[in-house]
Amino acid sequence: MARVELKGIYPACVTPFTADGAVDEKAIRHNVGRWLAAGCHGLLVLGSTGEFVHLDEYERDVAIVAARDACPKDRVLSIGVGHLGTAQTIRQTRRAAELGADVALVVTPFFYKAMMTHAALVAHYTAVADASPIPVLIYNVPPFTGINIEAQTVGALSKHPNIIGMKDSAGDVAQLSAEMDAAEPGFPIFTGGARILYAAMMVGAVGGNLAVANVAPELCVAIYNAALANRREEALRLQTALAAVEAAVARPYGVAGYKVALSMLGYEGGYPRAPLMQPDDATRAKIANAVKTLEAIPA
């Protein structure tokens, strides 16, 4: 199995849909080219921002193939997988591998929340990693799943040779630090929290796997580079600007807000998929103001 180096900034890519609801392959290719030209080190396709819960198996295939076509092999293509059942998750992981994924980002199963104990999660991830032809990343996203993986679970799973890292979107620096302490030495962990990107790197995160990098890839990369070079004042200034962008677009409007902002910035945002709603004119005007602020930020 080829070695995958995990570090840097990955946009958690939106999945553009056409007006009639189809996955827009041309738009995916266009966006991937823009994100990589902005300096992103890899991509996450079909994560939470990619509306993976809204796509059927055929549509997932279409999105993966389009992204792989546009993503050169020297950049890491991470594909979000995960189902409420272990067997289905294994099938999704194998299919992503067949279509060219470098890494599978496996979300925690979440329907039977009370039963998702340390033992259950270790068994689930171990079974997936044992069966996967590509490396696996743990995906902890409690704002959406209602499950917050424990540090001891991360520690146990980090010992598996095919579980090579983690994305944690809890947005808690202390939790990230505890996970790193529990994990095997050198186990890479990305933050999924835009507001804590710099702080996360200061406690050892290898970078950010971020929804806000859809619309602000250059700014995210600049924070990453400043943190690596220990340019503290620059990193803090840029981090403050990034948090303001995230607060103006993501927190009020979510995926649909990012899609509108992308279209305003020359990307192909496309439409959200129901039950997510297309922003109204008043909301679009507020997003436009946020985009103007973003364009004025010196990276």
JOMO-V404870 format. One record per residue. N is the residue number from 1. RES is the residue in one letter. PSI is psi in radians with two decimals (none if undefined). Layout:
((N/RES/PSI) (N/RES/PSI))
//
This chain:
((1/M/2.29) (2/A/2.50) (3/R/2.40) (4/V/2.15) (5/E/2.14) (6/L/2.03) (7/K/2.82) (8/G/-2.71) (9/I/2.18) (10/Y/2.13) (11/P/2.37) (12/A/1.58) (13/C/2.42) (14/V/2.76) (15/T/1.86) (16/P/2.39) (17/F/2.55) (18/T/3.01) (19/A/-0.49) (20/D/0.12) (21/G/0.01) (22/A/2.65) (23/V/2.24) (24/D/1.65) (25/E/-0.75) (26/K/-0.71) (27/A/-0.70) (28/I/-0.82) (29/R/-0.74) (30/H/-0.85) (31/N/-0.74) (32/V/-0.77) (33/G/-0.71) (34/R/-0.78) (35/W/-0.71) (36/L/-0.64) (37/A/-0.47) (38/A/-0.10) (39/G/0.12) (40/C/2.50) (41/H/-0.31) (42/G/-3.03) (43/L/2.57) (44/L/2.02) (45/V/2.45) (46/L/0.63) (47/G/-2.82) (48/S/-0.77) (49/T/-0.37) (50/G/0.12) (51/E/0.67) (52/F/-0.49) (53/V/-0.21) (54/H/-0.06) (55/L/2.43) (56/D/3.14) (57/E/-0.74) (58/Y/-0.78) (59/E/-0.63) (60/R/-0.77) (61/D/-0.78) (62/V/-0.80) (63/A/-0.74) (64/I/-0.80) (65/V/-0.76) (66/A/-0.75) (67/A/-0.75) (68/R/-0.68) (69/D/-0.62) (70/A/-0.19) (71/C/1.97) (72/P/2.80) (73/K/-0.23) (74/D/0.01) (75/R/2.52) (76/V/2.20) (77/L/1.91) (78/S/2.31) (79/I/2.24) (80/G/2.21) (81/V/3.01) (82/G/2.38) (83/H/2.93) (84/L/-0.33) (85/G/2.59) (86/T/-0.77) (87/A/-0.74) (88/Q/-0.63) (89/T/-0.71) (90/I/-0.74) (91/R/-0.75) (92/Q/-0.69) (93/T/-0.78) (94/R/-0.66) (95/R/-0.72) (96/A/-0.71) (97/A/-0.75) (98/E/-0.59) (99/L/0.08) (100/G/0.13) (101/A/2.50) (102/D/-0.58) (103/V/2.55) (104/A/2.12) (105/L/1.94) (106/V/1.96) (107/V/2.61) (108/T/2.36) (109/P/2.48) (110/F/-0.07) (111/F/-0.87) (112/Y/1.20) (113/K/-0.83) (114/A/-0.40) (115/M/-0.09) (116/M/1.17) (117/T/3.04) (118/H/-0.84) (119/A/-0.72) (120/A/-0.75) (121/L/-0.68) (122/V/-0.76) (123/A/-0.74) (124/H/-0.94) (125/Y/-0.60) (126/T/-0.75) (127/A/-0.74) (128/V/-0.83) (129/A/-0.66) (130/D/-0.63) (131/A/-0.24) (132/S/2.32) (133/P/-0.10) (134/I/2.78) (135/P/2.68) (136/V/2.45) (137/L/2.43) (138/I/2.43) (139/Y/1.95) (140/N/1.99) (141/V/1.24) (142/P/-0.47) (143/P/-0.49) (144/F/-0.62) (145/T/-0.43) (146/G/0.16) (147/I/2.27) (148/N/1.89) (149/I/2.48) (150/E/2.68) (151/A/-0.65) (152/Q/-0.55) (153/T/-0.73) (154/V/-0.76) (155/G/-0.78) (156/A/-0.77) (157/L/-0.48) (158/S/-0.24) (159/K/-0.27) (160/H/2.28) (161/P/-0.37) (162/N/0.09) (163/I/1.83) (164/I/0.09) (165/G/-2.92) (166/M/2.58) (167/K/2.15) (168/D/2.06) (169/S/0.43) (170/A/-0.39) (171/G/0.49) (172/D/1.95) (173/V/-0.69) (174/A/-0.67) (175/Q/-0.75) (176/L/-0.79) (177/S/-0.73) (178/A/-0.68) (179/E/-0.73) (180/M/-0.66) (181/D/-0.62) (182/A/-0.47) (183/A/2.89) (184/E/2.60) (185/P/2.35) (186/G/0.10) (187/F/1.99) (188/P/2.35) (189/I/2.20) (190/F/2.56) (191/T/2.53) (192/G/0.15) (193/G/1.94) (194/A/-0.63) (195/R/-0.31) (196/I/0.32) (197/L/-0.94) (198/Y/-0.80) (199/A/-0.68) (200/A/-0.72) (201/M/-0.55) (202/M/-0.41) (203/V/0.07) (204/G/0.02) (205/A/2.56) (206/V/-0.01) (207/G/-2.80) (208/G/2.41) (209/N/1.61) (210/L/2.39) (211/A/-0.68) (212/V/-0.34) (213/A/-0.21) (214/N/-0.83) (215/V/-0.29) (216/A/0.91) (217/P/-0.72) (218/E/-0.70) (219/L/-0.74) (220/C/-0.76) (221/V/-0.66) (222/A/-0.69) (223/I/-0.79) (224/Y/-0.84) (225/N/-0.70) (226/A/-0.67) (227/A/-0.76) (228/L/-0.64) (229/A/0.04) (230/N/0.61) (231/R/1.41) (232/R/-0.86) (233/E/-0.73) (234/E/-0.80) (235/A/-0.74) (236/L/-0.70) (237/R/-0.81) (238/L/-0.63) (239/Q/-0.70) (240/T/-0.72) (241/A/-0.71) (242/L/-0.73) (243/A/-0.63) (244/A/-0.69) (245/V/-0.82) (246/E/-0.72) (247/A/-0.57) (248/A/-0.45) (249/V/-0.92) (250/A/-0.88) (251/R/-0.72) (252/P/-0.58) (253/Y/-0.22) (254/G/-2.56) (255/V/-0.75) (256/A/-0.63) (257/G/-0.74) (258/Y/-0.68) (259/K/-0.69) (260/V/-0.80) (261/A/-0.71) (262/L/-0.79) (263/S/-0.59) (264/M/-0.39) (265/L/0.14) (266/G/0.07) (267/Y/-3.10) (268/E/1.64) (269/G/-0.70) (270/G/-2.87) (271/Y/2.63) (272/P/2.90) (273/R/2.36) (274/A/2.46) (275/P/0.04) (276/L/2.53) (277/M/2.53) (278/Q/2.26) (279/P/2.51) (280/D/3.12) (281/D/-0.68) (282/A/-0.72) (283/T/-0.71) (284/R/-0.64) (285/A/-0.68) (286/K/-0.69) (287/I/-0.67) (288/A/-0.68) (289/N/-0.70) (290/A/-0.67) (291/V/-0.70) (292/K/-0.71) (293/T/-0.76) (294/L/-0.75) (295/E/-0.37) (296/A/-0.09) (297/I/2.17) (298/P/1.99) (299/A/none))
//
